[in-house]
Amino acid sequence: MSYRATLPLLFLLARCASAPAEEAQTTTSDVADTAADGEDTSAAADTTDTAGTSADTSADTSADTSPDTSPDTSDTADSADTADSADTADTADTADTTRPVERADRDRDGDHVDDAHDLDPDDPSIGLRDDQPANTNRLIVAAAPAGTPHLAGDFNGWTQTPLTIGPLGLFEAIITPLSGSASLQYKFTAGDWSREESGFRGPTRNRTLPASTRAAAAIIRAWGSEAAPASTAIGDLRVVDAFDAPELGRSTTLRILLPPGYATVDRHYPVLYMQDGQNLFDSATAAFGTEWQADEAAWVGQLEGAHSGLIIIGIDNAASRSCDYNPFTGAVGCETGTPRGEDYADFAAGRVKPFIDATYRTLSDRQNSFVGGSSRGGLAALVTALRHQDTFSAVLGLSATTLASITGADFATYAASHPRSAPLRFSLDYGDAEVVYDHNADELIGAMNSTVAALIAAGFDAASITTAIIPGAAHNEAAWAARLPGRLTWLLDPAAN
């Protein structure tokens, strides 16, 4: 296999501009056990099985047209951008070979472990720094084009001041709002008003930040009239090409997103293993050009203190996706092929995970190992977790496909054959606007509820299963991207949910 590392440019996002649709979230005690003969809407074109849309939910600010004067202080609304972009300049391969450590103090028997992902107040890679003065704001640039970002705002008389490198190896600034001000207004430049930060619609509007927000992350796409890079990946993203997958009779690509501060902070991290790796981080590689923005969700969430940080592993899919992710004979898209869902589960748990644990600073115990996916990738996540309960402790199943008319068999049968042998947490959701293979939202939501009933019948604690119905959400990457930030918090800080 070949290995390459990319450390893409730092790129804009003021996530305050992109609030996902409100989720109607419940635990299984609130979900009726409806009969499930209609569920998932696995994406129509099943070479990737994850229908994309042109709508991207990444938040950007856009449209200030006064590049060489004090910025437009009347413009405060951030507008949604339709795509992300970031530089993908290759860096030298610096694979970390530190052996992982086990968290021996972890309670491995209880369904919930409140201390599993405690935030260390002295860890500079999470939200606030212990040396940050009171009544100040920490601005961190998670990604930006080449050069030193400068910061100008109402708090410094719109004077362009260069940012400095902080303990995470990222540009940042500690600023003090104007006395009595409820919010800050500011912009980034490359040191010249002719090179203000810009998005796909030209120079951005002024950013705003509530004065009460102690830590905020930003992603800058481009300077001035410079074209934004085609790649939208941000952060420390490593790519392993031609990773051997004999269980599937082929090789695949692994995409490894390391957390902010990985290179500078000596810390071990939980790991989330996800399917459809080419759709997770970069619109340039994603099906239909729409990505999950998993890199933005992970980096911005950690930097702003929404969660404690993690490593995300993306395993690329192939044209055989419908067979690779499905354990049953006769699935849609795999009518004449060999179902390899259990082979895929064994590959993820028995080959990918040991490689990641041996190469990166992971928390390798099951309490800190998770699996997730969407549509048929969500089915693969469920199968992987049930088959390897000694390896994983939580499952993200976004619009997970378990409908027998798509998968070829009733998921309840599979759950019954893999009863609870270790505690698992499940997060399952569906949008009320999803339609796939002519199955409507009522069928899909009913099938999700039947999946929950099957898991409970298999011995899993109802209180450990969370479900959500998302108003207006369709079956595509943009919808999954909108709710991923909240799902990462659910994974990493269960006591907060």
N, C-alpha and C positions, 0 to 999 in steps of 0.2 A: 504494500500500500504506500501511497505517497502522502506527504504531509505538508501543508502550507499554512501560514498564519497571516491573517490580515488584521490590521488595526485601523479601521476606517476612520475618516475624518469625523470630527465632532459636528453635530448637525442639529438644527433647531426643533424645539418642541416647547412650548410652555404648556405643560399638560393641563394647566388651568383652563385652556381654551377648548379642551375636548372632553366634556363630561359624557360618559356613556349613558345609554338609555337606562332609566330606572329599572332595577330588577325586582320582580315580585318573588322574593326568596323565602323559602320555608324549610323546615326540617321534615323528615318523612312522617312525623306525627300529624302534620297538616295535610298530607297528600292522600287522597282516596285511592284505594287499591282497585283501580279500574282495569277491566280486561284489556290486555294489550294485543290486539291483532292489527294495529296500525302504528308503526313508528317511523323510524329515521328516514331522513331524506338525503341519503348519501348522494353526493353530487352527481349531476347528470352525466357529464362526460367523464367516464370512469377510467381514463388513463391516469388521472390524478384523483378523481372522485371528490374533489373539493372545489365546487364552483366558486369562482371569484367574481367580484363586481368591480366596476370602475370607481366606486366610492371608497376612499381611504379615510379611516377615522383618525389618522395622526393629526394632532393639533399643530397648527402653525399660526403665526401672525402674518398679516399681509397688508400691504398697500399704503405705505407712506411715500409721498412723492417730493419730499423736501430734503434731498441728500446733503446739501452743503450749508445748511443753517441749523439752528437749534431745532431738534425734532418737534414734530407736531404733537404738542401736549394736549390737544383736544381729542385726539384719536386714542381711545383706550380699549376698544373692543377687539379681541382676537378673533380672527375668522378661520374657519376650517380650511385646511389645504387638501388638495386631492392626491398628493403623493409625497413620500419622503425621499430624501436623497442624502447620500453621504459618500465620502471618498473611501476607496478600498485599497489604499496604497499597501503593498505587501511589506511586511516586516520580516526580519530574520526569524527562523524557527527557534523558539525558546521554550520548548515543551518542558513543563515542570515535572521532575521525576521524584519529587518528595513523596514518600509513602504516606497514604492516608492514616488517620488515627481513628480509632473507634471511640465512641462516647460511652465508656463503660458504666457511667453513672445513669444512663438512660433507663427509664422504666419501660421494659419491653412487654409488659403484660397488659397494661391499662389501655383503653381505647383512646384516651386523651392524655397527653403529657404536657402540662402547662409550661414547663421549663425547656421544652425541646429546642426552642429557637429564641431564647432570651436575647434581647438587644443589650449589648455591652455599651454602657454610656461612655466608655473610654475608647471605643472603636471609631476612628475617624471615617470609616467607610460607610457608616450608617447615619444619615440625617445630620444631627447636630454634632459639633465638636465640643469636647469638654472645656476647651479654652475660649469658646465663643462668648463674648461679653453679653450681658443682658440687654434687651431692647435693640438687638441688631439682627440683620438678615444675612444668611449665608447663601450666595449665589454660586452655583457650580455649573460650569460648561461641560456637559456630558459629551458633546461632540461639536467640532467646528472645522472649517477649512484650514489650510495651512496658514501659519502666522500667529501672532499674539492678539487675541481678542482684547478690545478696549471697551470700557464701560462708561457710559455717560447717562446722567439722570438728573431729576430734580433735586436729589440729595447732594449733588456736587456741582451744581450750577451748569449742568450739561457740558462739563469738561471731560474730554476723552482721557480716561485713565487706564493704563495697561493692567490687565489681570496678572496674577502671579500663580505659579504652580503650587498646589496644595499637597497634602500628605498622600492623596490618592494618585498623584501624577496627572491631575487635571487642573485646568485653569479655574480659579475661583476668587471670590472677593467677599470680605466681611464689610457690610455697609450699615450706616446708621440713618434711619429715615429722618426727614425733617420733623422738628418738634411739633407734636399735635397732629401730624399727618396720619390719616387712616390707611393710606396706600402709597406705594412708590411708583413712579413712572421712569422708564429707562430704555435704552437701546444699546446694542453692541455694534461696534465698528471694527475695522481692521486698522484703526489709527488715523483715518481720514474720512471726512463726511461723504466723500464721493464713493466710499466703500462701506456703506452701512450694511448690516445684515439684510439679506433678501431671501425671498422664497420664490415660488414659481410664478407669482403675480407681481414681482418687482419688490422694491424696498418694503420692509415690514412696518406696520404701525408700531406705535410705542407699546412696549410691554407694561403691564401693570402687575403689582404684587401687593396683597394686603400686608400692612405693616406687621400684623400678628403672625405671619408665616415666617417661621424661623429658618427654614431651609428650602430652597427651590433649585431645580435643575433646568438647564436650557440646552437646546440642540440648535445649532446654527447651520443652515444649509449652504449658503453662499455669501460672497461679499459683492455688493453693488450689482453691476451688470454681468458679473461672471456667471457662466452657466453652472447650474447645480449638477453634481455628478450623477451618472445614471444609477449607480448603486445606492440603495437606501439603508444599507447595513451600518450600524454604529457599534462602537465599543470594541472590546478585545475578542474578535471572532476568529477562531482557528478552524481550518478545514482539513479533514483527512480524506483524501481521495482513495478510491480502490480499496476500501476496507473489506477484508475477506468475510463473506457471509455464506459459508458452505451449507448452512441449514436451509438457505433459500436458493442454492445453486447458482449464486452470482456474487458479485461484490457490490458495495454501495458506498455512499459518501456520508461521512459524519460531519456535522457542523456544531462546533463547541463554543458557546458564548460564556466567557469568563466574566465575573462580576467586576464592577469598578473597584479599584484598589487591589486587585489580585496580585499585581506585580510589586506592590509596595507594602502591603499589609500582610503579615504572617498569620493567616487564618485559614481554617478549613471550612468547606461550604456544603450545604445540602445540594442534591442534584435532582433535576427534573428531566426525565427521558421522554421525548415526544416524537410522534410520527410526522411524516410529510415535511421533513427537514428543510427542503428547498422553499417551502412556503412561509417559514417562520420569521426570517430576519431581513429579507431583501426582495424588493419588488422586481429586481432585474432577473431573479431566478424563480420567482413564484409563478404558479399557474395563473394565467389571465392578468398578470402584473399587479396583483394585490397580495400583500403580506399580512401576517398576524401582528407585526410590530412587537414581537416578543422581546427583541433587544431593547426597544424603548421602554416597554412595560417593566422589564427587569431592572434596567439601569436607573431610570427616573424614579421608580418606586423605592429602590434602595437608597438613592441619594437624598430623597425627600423624607425618608424615614417611614414610608408606608409598610415596608416589610424588611426583613433582616438580610436579604440577599441570597443568591443561589447561582449555581452553574446550570445552564440549560443545554441539553444535548438534542440536536435534531438529527434524526435518521431519515435520509432521503427515501422517497418512494420510487417505484418503478412502474412500467406499463402493466406489470402483474399485480398491481396494488389490490385489486378486488379479490384475488386469491391469497395474496400474502397476509392480508389483515383479517381474513375470514376463516373460522375453524370448521365451518359446516359445508357439506356438499350441496351444490345447486344454487349457490348465491348468484344474484344478478351480477353479470360481468365475469363470472367464473363458472358458467354452466358446464363447460367442457374441460376446465382446468382442474388442477389439484389444489384443494384448500390447504393453505400453509399457516393458518392462524396460530396454531400451537408451535410450529417450527419457528415462526417469527418471534413469539413470546420467549422461546428458549434462546434464540439468538440475542434478543435484547438483554435478557437477564444473565445469560451464561457467557456471552462473548463481549458485547458492548460494555456492559457495566464493569466487568473486571479490567478491561483496558482503560476505561476512564479512571477507575480507582487507583490503578497503578501509575497513571500518568499525571494526574492533577491532585491538588490538595482537596480531597473530598471528605465529607463525613459519610463513611461508607456503610454504616449500619442501616437497617431497614427503616428506622424511624426517620431517617433523613434522605430516603430514596423514594422518589415518586415517579409516576408514569401518567402521561396524558395525551390527548388527541381529540380530533373533531371528526364528526361523521363516521366513516368506517374506521378512521384512525382512533376514534373514541371506543369503538368495539375492540380494536386491538389492545387498547389500554386496559379495558376491563378484563379481557382474556389473559393478558400478561400478569395483571395483579392477582387474579384468582388462581392462576396456575403457579405463581411464585409468591405466595403470601409470606414466605420467609425472607423475601428480598425487598419488597416494597410495602409502604404503609399508607399510601394515599393515591387516589385516582382522580384525574380531571377528565370528565367525559362531556365535552361540549357538543351538543346535538349528536350524541352517540347513536350509531346504527345498531339496533337490536331487533328490528321488526322481521319476523320470520319470512315474510314474503320477499324480503330483500336478502336476508342472510342465509336463508335455506332451512332454518330450524328455529325453534322457540328458545330464546335465551334462558328461560327458566330451567330448561333441561340442563344447560351447561352449568348454571349456577348451582343446581342441585348436586351435580357430580363433582363440584369443588366447594364443599362446605367450609365454613370458617375454621381455620386452624391458627389464625393470628388476627389481631385487630386490623381492620382497614377502614379508612375514611374515604367517602365517595362524594364528589361534587358533580351532579348531573343537571343539565339545563336544556331548554329548548326555547326558541322564539315562537311567538304566536302568529308569525307570518311565514313560517317555513312550509315549503311544498317541495317534495322530491319524489320522483317516480310516481306522480299522481296521488301521493298520500298527503292529505291536508294536515293543518296544524292540530286539529282536534285528535286525529289518529296518532300523530307523533307524540303529543303530550300524554295521551292515554297509554301509549307504549312505554314512555319513560316511567310512568307510575307503575306499570306492570313489572318493569325492570327492578324498580325499588322493592316491590313486593317479593320478587324472586330472591333478591339479596337478603331480605329479612328472613325469608323462609330457609335460606341457606345458613342462617345463624348469625348474620351481622347485625350489630346494634342499630336500631332505627335512628337513634340520636346521632350516629356517626355518618348519616347520609343526608346531605343537603341537596335540595332541588331548587330550581328557579325557572320561572317563565318570564321571558324578556319581551316586553311590549314592542311590537313593530320589527323585531329582529328576523331577518331572512336566513337562509342557509348558505353562508359564504364567509370568506376570510375577514371581510370588514366587520361583520357582526361578531365574530369570535375575537377579533382584535379589541373591540370595544369593551368586552367583559373580561379579558385576560388579566388586566391589572388587579381587579378585585379577587380573581381566582388565585393569583399568586399570594396575595395577603392571606387568603383562606388556607393555602398550603403551609405557609411559613410561620404564621402567627395564629394558630387555631384558637388561642384563648381570647383573641380580639374579635372573633366572629360569633 
